[in-house]
């Protein structure tokens, strides 16, 4: 797999953040109830968190991402774990996969970043086999990572036009509409909280900067404009506002929505409906 970055996702040290997101992949794979007989596709797989977990359960697994650097890292992980996973270069809005090829479709903080939300949802539906299960994780609006985007936005180029902010996929009403437009039916939407632990606020700030490729990509320009230190200072102030000291650790938290959906027209049970109103633990 080519290890030269094609997008800003391949710049910086995203893998350090991806390791901290592993509990979310674990929650998604558990919610999908993956069996060895399943064909699993992990969309916008990144460094392969969910794909590796699915393959470790014996499923025939494919990971798709549009960034070759990410796929190289994911492929290395799979090789080191002796897992057979197919890695494909492709966009969430035009997946290089045949119709009806997946029994389980996963995306953990991945498909939410597609520029065209409706097109991405249609692709999710297209690759689903009859009765397929979908599990998606997305940051909820206003939580840590979406809020960070507003802090650094003044320093970065205007992003390309799209269907809306990625956190629409973390809004229960919005994701219901996005998936329904493609004939997919939400069966559960549960909020969960991810805790990110650091030695101190400075370490937290460093991770947020170093793992954000779209920020790292602008570092030379911002240094030349004498604005890089301002960006870092603004981000440090943001971290101080959002973090908390817990004993000898500095903790940032961010809420995400874990959505399960199906190709079948099935109304959620009363238990599932109640669960959509309750935060995850």
N, C-alpha and C positions, 0 to 999 in steps of 0.2 A: 504494500500500500504506500502511495506517495506521502512523504512526510513534510512536504512544503505547504504552508498555509494557503488556502484559497479564500478565506474570509477572516475577519478579526477574531472569530472563535478559535482560530488556530494560533493566535498570538497570546503571549503571556502564559500564565501557569494555571489554566483552568482545572487541571487534574487535582490540584490541591483543594479546590472547592468541591469537586466531584466526590472526593473521598468523604467529605463531610455530609454529602447528600445521600450517602448509602442507606441510612435508615428509611428514607422515603422510598427508594427502590425496593427495599425489603417489604415495606407496607404494601406497595403496589403489587408485587409478585404474590404476596400472601392473599390479597384481595382477589386476585385472578384465579386462585385455586388451580395452579398449573399442574397438569398431569404429564407423565412421560409420553403419552400418545399425542399430545398437543403440538400443533405447529404454531410457533410464537414469532411475532414480528415486533421488534422494538424500534419505534419511530423516533428519529433524532436522538439516537442512542448515546451520543457523546462519547465518553470513555468506556461505555459498555456496562454501566452498573446493573441495569435491569436485565439486559441480555445475558450477562454472565450468571446471574442468579437463576434465570429461567433455564439456561442450559444445564446448570448444576442439578436441576430437578429432573433432568433426562429429556426435556422437550427439544424438539427440532427447532432451532432458533436462528433467526436472521436479525441482524442489526443494520439499520440504515441511517446514514448521516450525510450532510452535504459538505462536511469539513474533513479532508483527508488526514489532517494531523490527528484529529479525534479518533478516526477509524484505526490509524496506526497504533495509537495507545491502547485502544480496545482490543485489537488483534493480538498485541503483545500480552495483555492480561489473560486472554483466553488460552494462548499457547502455554503460558507459564502454569496455568491450571489444568492443562490437558483437556480442554473443552473444545468440541467441534462446533463452531459458530460460523455462519456465512455473513460476511461483511460487505455491504453494498453502498456505493456512493450514489446519493440521490436526494432530491428535494422532497419535503413533506407534501408539497402540492402536486407532485408528479412522480409518484413512487415507481421505481423500476421493478415492479412485481406484478404478477398476473392477478386477475380477478379471483376472489374467493379463496385465496391461498392461506389464510390465517384462521386458526381457531381462537387465538388470543392475540389481541393488539394492545401493546403497552406504549406509553410515552410519559416519561418523568421529566418535567420541566423542559420539554422538547418541542412538541408540535405547537405549543402555545406561542412560539416565536415565529411561526409562519406568517408571511406578509398578508396572505389571502386566507382568512379564517374559513370562509365557506368552501374554498377549493380544497383546503387541507381536510376538512370534515368529509367532503365527498370522497377523497382518497382513502380515508380511514374506512368508510363504509364499503368502498369498492373492493378492498382486499379481504373483507370479512367473509368467511364461509357462513352458511346458514347457522344461526344459533351461536355465533361467535361472541366472546366476551371482550369488552374493552375496559381498560383501566388507565386513567389519565391523572397525572398530578400537575397542579399549576399553582403558582403563587397567588394568594388572594389580594385583591386591590388594597393599596395603602399599606401593605406589610413591608418588611425590611427591604427586599430587593427592588420591588417597584418604587418604593420611596427613594431609594438610593439613585434611581434613574433620574428623578427630578433634581437631585443635588448636583449631579455631574452634567446634566443636560446643557447648562449654559456654557460649558467648556468644549462641547463636542459638536461635530457637524450635525445638521438637521437630518434625522433619520429618513429613509425613503418612505413614501406614502404607503399605508397599509389599511387593513380592515379595522384597526383599532389597537389599543394597547394589549400586550400579551396577557395581562392580568384579567382580561375578559374571560379567559378560560378558567379562572379561579373564582368567578362570580357565579353562584348557583343558577340564577335566572338567565344570565347570558350564555352559559355553557349549555343549558337545556335548549335554548333557541338555536345555537350554533349546530349542535348535533342533530336536533329535530329536522333542520333544513336538509340534512343528508339522509334522513330516514332512520336515524339512530335514536335510541330511547334511553334516557338516564334512569337508572334504577336506584342509585344511591349517590349522594353528594355530601361528604362528611369533612368537616374542617379538622385539621391536625396542626400541632405546633412542633416545629423543629428547633432544637436548642443547639447553638454553636458556641463551643467553649474555647476560650483563649487565655493566655497567661495575663494579658492586659489589653487595654484599649488600643495601644499602639500596634500590637500584633493583629488585632481584629482589623484595623484600618489597612495595614499592609496586605492582608489577605484579600480584602475587598478590592484593593487597587490592582494587585498583581494578577488576580484571577479574572479580571475584566478586560478581555482582549480589546474591546472597543475603546477603553480608556488608555491602555498601554500603547495602542497604535498612535495615539495623539501626543505621547509624551515629548517627543523631540520638538514638535511644533509648539507645544505649550511652554516648554523650556525657553525656546527662542523668543516667545512672546512674554516671558517672565510671568507666566500664569500657572505653571505647574505646582508651585508651592501653595498657591491660593487654593487650587483644587484639592490638594491633599489636606490643607487646613480645614476646608469646608467639610470634607468627608470625615475628618477626625471629630469635628464638632457634631456631625450627624451621629457618629458612632457613640459619642458620649451621651447624647440625648436618648438613644435607643437601647443602650446597653445597661447592664446592672452587674454589680460585684456580688458574687456568691462565694462566700468563704474566701478562698485564695484564687478564684477564677473570675474572669470577665465573661459575661454571657450575653450573646445576642439571640433573639428569638424571631422567628418568622412563621406566619401561618400559611398553610397551603390547603387546597381543596383536593380531596381524593375522590374521583368520580368513577363510578362503574356504569357501564352502558351496554346495551345489547341491540342486536338487529331485530329482535322479536318485539312485537307490540304487547308488552306486559306491564300492567300497572304495578308499582311497588306495593309490597305488603304494608300493613299498618306499622309493623316494626321498622321496616326500611324507611317509611315516610317520617316516622319519629326521629330516626337516626340522622336524617338530613338536617335536623334543627339542632343537633348536639355537637359540641366540639369533640374531636378525637382525643384520646389520652395516650 
